[in-house]
């Protein structure tokens, strides 16, 4: 069962298998995601940012190799990526307050199938309200127009991400 109620442009959404009290702003009230480009982990000459994924839903996961819940969550993210990647959904990791060597070790150990940005100073993560080294793992879902559609603090699951993406796909997109 799907239900949603809202006030002031934010709906509290109840989806099966999704944490209770998830708030999703109506499309017209969403804040734009940061647009700067950040070096890709292990590829300092290559940069990516939200605009590189325009037209897709984008799942941005903030993590660090030293974060135990991030390590537990990674197989779920890989599973969600495999389920959604051919459906107009992209994934992007952001390794925060970590060394490049440890971040690359995490990517190898968990066979992460999508790119991660390298944000050792937490400067990029800080641009997302509520995200930081004391709030990871955190996952932000960006709509196809580059706006923040959902915020998940704490570990997420493949089922949770799939349910949220399904909900977002079914909504009216709202003005650009």
C-alpha positions in Angstrom: 0.0 0.0 0.0 1.2 3.4 -0.9 0.1 6.5 0.9 1.3 10.1 1.1 0.2 13.2 3.0 1.8 16.6 2.8 2.1 20.0 4.2 4.1 22.9 2.9 5.4 21.1 -0.1 6.7 18.0 1.7 4.9 14.7 1.7 5.4 12.0 4.3 5.4 8.8 2.3 4.6 5.3 3.6 5.9 2.7 1.2 6.0 -1.1 2.0 9.5 -2.0 3.2 10.6 1.6 3.5 11.5 3.4 6.7 8.5 5.1 8.3 8.2 8.9 8.0 10.2 9.2 4.8 9.7 12.8 3.6 9.7 13.5 -0.1 9.3 17.1 -1.3 6.7 17.7 -4.0 8.6 18.3 -7.3 7.9 22.1 -7.3 9.4 22.5 -3.8 12.7 20.5 -4.3 16.0 22.2 -3.8 18.6 21.9 -6.5 21.4 19.5 -5.9 25.0 20.9 -5.9 26.3 21.2 -9.4 30.1 21.3 -8.9 32.2 18.5 -10.3 34.5 16.5 -8.0 37.5 14.2 -8.8 36.6 10.5 -9.2 38.2 8.2 -6.6 41.4 6.8 -8.2 41.1 9.0 -11.3 42.1 12.5 -10.1 42.1 13.8 -13.7 38.4 12.9 -14.2 35.6 14.8 -12.5 31.9 14.1 -12.2 28.9 15.9 -10.7 25.1 15.7 -10.7 24.8 17.5 -14.1 26.6 14.6 -15.7 23.5 12.4 -14.9 20.8 14.9 -16.1 17.7 13.1 -17.2 18.2 10.1 -14.9 17.2 9.5 -11.3 20.5 9.6 -9.4 21.3 7.8 -6.2 24.2 9.5 -4.4 25.6 7.5 -1.5 28.0 9.1 1.0 30.3 6.6 2.6 33.8 5.9 4.0 35.9 2.8 4.3 36.2 3.2 8.1 32.4 3.3 8.5 31.0 -0.1 9.6 27.4 0.6 8.6 28.7 1.7 5.1 30.4 -1.6 4.7 27.3 -3.5 5.7 25.2 -1.4 3.3 27.5 -1.8 0.2 26.1 -5.2 -1.0 22.6 -3.7 -0.9 23.7 -0.7 -3.0 25.3 -3.1 -5.5 22.1 -5.1 -5.7 20.0 -1.9 -6.2 22.4 -0.7 -8.9 22.0 -4.0 -10.8 18.2 -3.9 -10.5 17.9 -0.2 -11.6 20.8 0.6 -13.9 18.9 -0.2 -17.1 15.9 1.8 -16.0 17.2 5.3 -16.2 18.7 5.3 -12.7 22.4 6.1 -12.1 24.5 5.6 -9.0 27.3 7.7 -7.6 29.3 7.1 -4.4 31.0 9.9 -2.5 33.9 8.7 -0.3 34.3 11.3 2.5 37.0 11.9 5.1 39.0 8.9 3.9 42.4 8.2 2.3 42.4 7.4 -1.4 44.1 4.1 -0.7 41.5 3.0 1.8 38.6 4.2 -0.5 40.0 2.2 -3.4 40.4 -0.8 -1.1 36.7 -0.6 -0.3 35.7 -0.3 -3.9 37.8 -3.4 -4.8 36.7 -5.4 -1.8 33.0 -4.9 -2.5 33.4 -4.8 -6.3 31.5 -1.5 -6.4 30.1 -1.3 -10.0 29.6 2.5 -10.2 32.0 5.5 -9.7 32.7 7.2 -6.5 33.8 10.8 -6.0 36.8 11.5 -3.7 35.9 14.1 -1.0 38.6 13.8 1.7 37.8 17.2 3.2 34.0 16.6 3.3 33.6 19.9 1.4 31.3 18.4 -1.3 29.2 16.3 1.2 28.7 19.4 3.4 26.8 21.0 0.5 24.0 18.4 1.1 22.0 19.4 4.2 22.6 16.9 7.0 25.4 14.9 5.4 28.8 14.6 7.0 31.1 12.2 8.7 28.8 11.7 11.7 25.8 11.0 9.4 27.0 8.3 7.1 26.0 6.3 5.4 23.6 8.8 3.8 21.9 8.4 0.5 20.4 11.3 -1.5 18.0 10.6 -4.4 18.2 13.2 -7.1 15.3 13.6 -9.6 16.0 13.8 -13.4 16.0 17.6 -13.2 18.8 17.7 -10.7 16.7 18.3 -7.6 16.9 16.6 -4.2 13.9 14.2 -4.0 14.7 12.1 -1.0 17.2 11.9 1.9 18.0 8.7 3.7 20.2 8.9 6.8 21.6 5.5 7.9 22.0 2.3 6.0 19.5 1.6 3.2 18.5 -1.5 1.4 18.0 -2.5 -2.3 14.3 -2.9 -1.6 14.0 0.6 0.0 15.8 2.3 -3.0 13.8 0.4 -5.6 10.5 1.4 -3.8 11.5 5.1 -3.6 12.6 5.2 -7.3 9.2 3.5 -8.3 7.3 6.1 -6.3 9.3 9.0 -7.8 8.8 7.7 -11.4 5.0 7.6 -10.8 4.8 11.2 -9.7 4.1 14.2 -12.0 7.5 15.8 -12.7 6.5 19.4 -12.0 8.0 22.5 -13.6 11.7 22.7 -14.6 
